[in-house]
Amino acid sequence: MASTDFKDYYAILGLNKTASAEDIKKTFRKLALKYHPDRNPNDQQAEARFKEVSEAYEVLSDEDKRKKYDQFGQYWKQASQSSGGAGGFNTDVGGFDFSQYGNFDEFINELLGRFSTSGGQRRTSTNYRPQGVNQTVYQDFARGFGGNNGYSEPPSTPQMEATISLTYSEAFRGTRKRLSLANEIVDVRIPPGAKPGSRIRIKGKGSIDPFTRKRQDLYLNVELISHSFFEFEGDNLICEVPITPDEAVLGASIEVPTPDGMVTMRVPPGIKSGQSLRLKGKGWHLPKGQRGDQLVKIAIATPQNPSATEKEYYEKLRSIKSYNPRQNLSSMIL
């Protein structure tokens, strides 16, 4: 496998290497549900993402595979094939023929200047690499092992991450931010539609890779400052709107705030407190430029300081009402 084929399974799931097995399982279920082909018919990008997420989960959910992946990086499969040594190790990595080694461990031992399993002499030079192995392949291996196996070069620089806090307005409309990271001022553009848990990739604004001397990417983890009216439920924006008892009984047309203005919403007669109504296309920005839905949860609000006239009419209603919502409670007695 060439170094450019390497898949960072942790990044695919939006996790880091310290993630627990439960974190991996929860994240996979969430992403698998989001990108499942049944929920995204004829969407090739979603299908590809689903396969990518499934592949990452298959490796990271298996304790043995994850251990090898963490230790050997992009060559974890070759390491898995090395068990049973006597059968030989014949794998093509970067054009190098491994058939000269009995197994993967022999190659690693020679690569890192340790005693080989076949009793060869120890090589002590930190600049040594086996003949025929190009520098890129050698460095890829070396980064995975670091100083623990005698190799003196430092491990590769981990990807740079930072947390950015946005108001709901900034996240909905998009914004530009100036961040101070590692003694450097970085200007970043946040596209419209960021929400809690979003991970934004800023190309070429991360740490410098000590091997390639190129700037890596910066990843921003988004958190939103709580809002007094709006919050999230999955991809949907939700809010709670109070109505009066007469509006609940008779129905009404009420004005409801959305992220970009007020809209008129019809409340059907007889609605219950806690019931939700949907405003289609009035919610948050979605990745493909569409808008999600806004869910409006209804709360029936009773007047706290009714006037004398209001009290009089409520008394009349009580004296003539025919509906008793508690009429069946007597059957609940044990």
C-alpha positions as CSV (number, residue, x, y, z in Angstrom):
1,M,0.0,0.0,0.0
2,A,1.4,3.4,-1.0
3,S,1.6,6.1,1.7
4,T,-1.0,8.1,-0.2
5,D,-3.6,5.2,0.2
6,F,-3.5,5.4,4.0
7,K,-6.9,5.9,5.6
8,D,-7.1,7.6,9.0
9,Y,-9.9,5.6,10.5
10,Y,-10.0,7.8,13.6
11,A,-10.4,11.0,11.4
12,I,-13.1,9.2,9.3
13,L,-15.2,8.7,12.5
14,G,-14.2,12.2,13.9
15,L,-12.5,10.6,16.9
16,N,-9.0,10.6,18.4
17,K,-6.9,7.7,19.4
18,T,-8.0,7.9,23.0
19,A,-11.7,7.1,22.1
20,S,-13.2,4.3,24.1
21,A,-14.9,1.3,22.4
22,E,-18.2,2.7,23.5
23,D,-17.4,6.0,21.8
24,I,-16.5,4.2,18.6
25,K,-19.7,2.2,18.6
26,K,-21.9,5.3,19.3
27,T,-20.3,7.4,16.7
28,F,-20.5,4.6,14.1
29,R,-24.2,4.0,14.7
30,K,-24.9,7.8,14.3
31,L,-22.9,8.0,11.1
32,A,-24.2,4.8,9.6
33,L,-27.7,5.9,10.2
34,K,-27.0,9.3,8.6
35,Y,-25.3,7.9,5.5
36,H,-27.2,4.6,5.0
37,P,-28.2,4.0,1.4
38,D,-31.8,3.5,2.4
39,R,-31.9,7.0,3.7
40,N,-29.9,8.4,0.8
41,P,-31.2,6.8,-2.4
42,N,-29.1,7.4,-5.5
43,D,-26.6,9.4,-3.5
44,Q,-23.2,8.1,-4.5
45,Q,-21.3,10.4,-2.0
46,A,-23.4,9.1,0.9
47,E,-22.9,5.5,-0.2
48,A,-19.1,6.0,-0.4
49,R,-19.2,7.7,3.0
50,F,-21.2,4.8,4.4
51,K,-18.7,2.3,3.1
52,E,-15.8,4.4,4.5
53,V,-17.4,4.6,8.0
54,S,-18.1,0.9,8.0
55,E,-14.6,0.0,7.1
56,A,-13.2,2.3,9.9
57,Y,-15.6,0.7,12.4
58,E,-14.7,-2.9,11.3
59,V,-11.0,-2.2,12.2
60,L,-11.4,0.0,15.3
61,S,-14.1,-2.1,16.9
62,D,-11.9,-5.2,16.8
63,E,-9.5,-5.0,19.7
64,D,-6.7,-7.0,17.9
65,K,-7.0,-5.1,14.6
66,R,-7.1,-1.7,16.4
67,K,-4.0,-2.6,18.4
68,K,-2.1,-3.4,15.1
69,Y,-3.5,-0.4,13.4
70,D,-2.3,1.9,16.3
71,Q,1.1,0.3,16.2
72,F,1.8,-0.2,12.5
73,G,-0.3,2.6,10.9
74,Q,-0.9,2.0,7.2
75,Y,1.0,-1.3,7.3
76,W,-1.2,-3.0,10.0
77,K,-2.5,-5.5,7.5
78,Q,1.0,-6.6,6.6
79,A,1.8,-6.9,10.3
80,S,-1.3,-9.1,10.7
81,Q,0.0,-11.4,8.0
82,S,3.3,-11.9,9.7
83,S,2.1,-14.4,12.3
84,G,3.2,-17.9,11.7
85,G,6.7,-16.7,10.4
86,A,7.9,-19.9,8.9
87,G,5.6,-19.5,5.8
88,G,7.5,-16.4,4.7
89,F,6.5,-12.8,4.2
90,N,6.0,-11.8,0.6
91,T,4.2,-8.4,0.4
92,D,4.8,-5.5,-1.9
93,V,5.2,-2.2,-0.1
94,G,6.3,0.8,-2.1
95,G,7.9,-1.5,-4.7
96,F,10.1,-3.4,-2.2
97,D,10.3,-7.2,-2.2
98,F,9.8,-8.6,1.3
99,S,10.4,-12.2,0.2
100,Q,14.0,-12.1,1.6
101,Y,12.5,-11.9,5.1
102,G,10.9,-14.8,7.0
103,N,8.2,-12.6,8.4
104,F,7.2,-9.0,9.1
105,D,9.0,-8.9,12.4
106,E,12.3,-9.8,10.8
107,F,11.9,-6.8,8.5
108,I,11.0,-4.5,11.4
109,N,14.0,-5.7,13.4
110,E,16.4,-5.0,10.6
111,L,14.6,-1.7,9.7
112,L,15.0,-0.4,13.2
113,G,18.5,-1.6,13.8
114,R,17.6,-4.3,16.4
115,F,18.8,-8.0,16.5
116,S,17.1,-9.9,13.8
117,T,15.1,-13.1,14.6
118,S,17.5,-15.1,12.4
119,G,20.5,-14.1,14.6
120,G,22.0,-11.4,12.3
121,Q,24.3,-8.6,13.6
122,R,22.8,-5.6,15.2
123,R,23.0,-2.4,13.2
124,T,23.4,0.7,15.4
125,S,23.4,3.6,12.9
126,T,20.2,5.7,13.2
127,N,20.5,6.6,9.5
128,Y,20.5,3.0,8.3
129,R,17.7,1.7,6.1
130,P,17.5,-1.6,4.4
131,Q,18.8,-1.6,0.8
132,G,16.0,-1.3,-1.7
133,V,13.6,0.5,0.6
134,N,12.9,4.1,-0.5
135,Q,13.0,6.9,2.0
136,T,9.3,7.5,2.0
137,V,8.5,3.9,2.9
138,Y,11.2,3.9,5.5
139,Q,10.0,7.1,7.1
140,D,6.4,5.8,7.1
141,F,7.5,2.8,9.2
142,A,9.8,4.8,11.4
143,R,7.1,7.3,12.3
144,G,4.9,4.4,13.5
145,F,7.5,3.0,15.9
146,G,9.3,6.2,17.2
147,G,11.9,5.9,19.9
148,N,10.4,2.9,21.6
149,N,12.2,0.6,19.1
150,G,15.5,2.4,18.9
151,Y,14.8,4.8,16.0
152,S,16.0,8.3,16.8
153,E,13.8,10.5,14.6
154,P,10.8,12.1,16.2
155,P,7.3,10.7,15.4
156,S,5.2,12.6,12.9
157,T,3.4,15.7,14.2
158,P,-0.2,14.9,15.1
159,Q,-2.9,16.9,13.2
160,M,-3.7,20.2,14.8
161,E,-7.1,20.6,16.3
162,A,-8.8,23.5,18.0
163,T,-12.2,24.2,19.4
164,I,-14.1,27.3,18.2
165,S,-17.2,28.7,19.9
166,L,-19.8,30.4,17.7
167,T,-23.1,32.1,18.3
168,Y,-26.1,30.7,16.5
169,S,-26.2,33.7,14.2
170,E,-22.5,33.2,13.2
171,A,-23.0,29.4,12.7
172,F,-26.2,29.9,10.6
173,R,-24.9,32.7,8.3
174,G,-21.2,31.8,8.3
175,T,-18.5,34.1,9.5
176,R,-14.8,34.8,9.5
177,K,-12.7,34.4,12.6
178,R,-9.2,35.3,13.6
179,L,-7.7,32.7,15.8
180,S,-4.4,32.7,17.8
181,L,-2.9,29.3,17.5
182,A,0.6,28.3,18.5
183,N,1.9,31.9,18.5
184,E,0.4,32.4,15.0
185,I,-2.7,34.5,14.0
186,V,-4.8,32.5,11.6
187,D,-7.8,33.8,9.6
188,V,-10.5,31.2,8.9
189,R,-13.8,31.2,7.1
190,I,-16.6,29.3,8.7
191,P,-19.2,28.3,6.1
192,P,-23.0,28.6,6.8
193,G,-24.5,25.6,8.6
194,A,-22.0,24.7,11.3
195,K,-23.6,23.1,14.2
196,P,-22.6,21.3,17.5
197,G,-20.2,18.5,16.6
198,S,-19.2,19.9,13.2
199,R,-15.6,19.4,12.3
200,I,-14.2,22.0,9.8
201,R,-11.1,21.4,7.9
202,I,-8.9,24.4,7.2
203,K,-6.3,23.5,4.5
204,G,-2.7,24.3,5.1
205,K,-3.2,26.0,8.5
206,G,-2.0,23.2,10.8
207,S,1.4,22.1,12.0
208,I,4.5,21.7,9.8
209,D,5.2,18.0,9.1
210,P,8.9,17.5,10.1
211,F,9.4,15.0,7.3
212,T,7.7,16.7,4.3
213,R,8.2,20.3,5.7
214,K,4.6,21.0,4.4
215,R,1.8,22.6,6.4
216,Q,-0.8,20.1,7.5
217,D,-4.4,20.9,7.8
218,L,-6.1,22.5,10.8
219,Y,-9.3,20.9,12.2
220,L,-11.8,23.1,14.1
221,N,-14.3,21.4,16.4
222,V,-17.4,23.6,16.6
223,E,-19.4,24.3,19.7
224,L,-22.3,26.7,19.8
225,I,-23.0,29.2,22.6
226,S,-26.5,28.3,24.0
227,H,-29.4,30.2,22.6
228,S,-32.4,31.4,24.6
229,F,-34.9,30.1,22.0
230,F,-33.3,27.7,19.5
231,E,-31.6,24.3,20.0
232,F,-30.8,21.2,18.0
233,E,-32.4,17.8,17.8
234,G,-30.4,15.8,15.2
235,D,-30.3,17.8,12.0
236,N,-33.5,19.7,13.0
237,L,-33.7,23.0,14.7
238,I,-36.3,23.0,17.5
239,C,-37.9,25.6,19.7
240,E,-40.8,26.0,22.1
241,V,-43.7,28.4,21.5
242,P,-46.4,29.2,24.1
243,I,-50.1,29.5,23.1
244,T,-53.2,30.4,25.2
245,P,-55.9,27.9,26.3
246,D,-58.4,29.4,23.8
247,E,-55.9,29.1,20.9
248,A,-55.3,25.4,21.9
249,V,-59.1,24.7,21.9
250,L,-60.1,26.8,18.9
251,G,-56.9,26.8,16.8
252,A,-55.1,29.9,15.7
253,S,-52.6,31.4,13.3
254,I,-49.5,32.5,15.2
255,E,-46.2,34.2,14.4
256,V,-43.1,32.1,15.0
257,P,-39.4,33.1,14.8
258,T,-37.1,31.2,12.4
259,P,-33.4,31.8,11.9
260,D,-34.0,34.4,9.1
261,G,-37.4,35.9,10.0
262,M,-40.9,35.5,11.4
263,V,-43.4,33.1,9.7
264,T,-47.1,32.5,10.2
265,M,-47.9,29.0,11.5
266,R,-51.4,27.4,11.7
267,V,-52.1,25.8,15.1
268,P,-54.9,23.1,14.6
269,P,-57.9,23.1,17.0
270,G,-57.5,20.7,20.0
271,I,-53.7,20.6,20.0
272,K,-52.0,19.2,23.1
273,S,-49.3,20.7,25.2
274,G,-46.0,19.1,24.2
275,Q,-47.1,18.3,20.6
276,S,-44.7,19.5,17.9
277,L,-45.5,21.1,14.6
278,R,-43.1,21.1,11.6
279,L,-42.0,24.1,9.6
280,K,-40.5,22.5,6.5
281,G,-37.4,24.1,5.0
282,K,-37.2,26.7,7.8
283,G,-34.5,25.1,9.8
284,W,-30.7,24.9,9.6
285,H,-28.5,24.9,6.5
286,L,-27.6,21.4,5.2
287,P,-24.4,20.4,3.5
288,K,-25.9,20.4,0.0
289,G,-27.3,23.9,0.3
290,Q,-30.8,22.9,1.4
291,R,-32.5,23.8,4.6
292,G,-33.6,21.4,7.3
293,D,-36.9,21.6,9.1
294,Q,-37.7,23.6,12.2
295,L,-39.8,21.8,14.9
296,V,-42.1,23.9,17.0
297,K,-43.0,22.4,20.3
298,I,-46.3,23.7,21.7
299,A,-46.7,24.8,25.3
300,I,-50.1,25.8,26.6
301,A,-49.6,28.8,28.9
302,T,-52.2,29.7,31.5
303,P,-52.6,33.4,32.3
304,Q,-50.9,34.2,35.6
305,N,-52.9,37.4,36.3
306,P,-56.2,37.2,34.6
307,S,-58.5,40.3,34.7
308,A,-61.8,40.3,36.5
309,T,-63.6,39.8,33.2
310,E,-61.4,36.9,32.2
311,K,-62.0,35.3,35.6
312,E,-65.8,35.7,35.1
313,Y,-65.7,33.9,31.7
314,Y,-63.5,31.2,33.0
315,E,-66.0,30.6,35.8
316,K,-68.8,30.4,33.2
317,L,-66.7,27.9,31.2
318,R,-66.2,25.8,34.3
319,S,-69.9,25.7,35.0
320,I,-70.9,24.5,31.5
321,K,-68.0,22.3,30.5
322,S,-68.7,18.8,29.4
323,Y,-65.1,17.5,29.0
324,N,-63.4,15.8,32.0
325,P,-59.8,14.8,31.1
326,R,-59.5,12.8,34.3
327,Q,-62.7,10.7,34.0
328,N,-60.9,7.4,33.5
329,L,-58.4,7.8,36.4
330,S,-60.5,5.9,38.9
331,S,-59.8,2.7,36.9
332,M,-56.1,3.1,37.7
333,I,-56.5,2.2,41.3
334,L,-54.7,-1.0,42.2
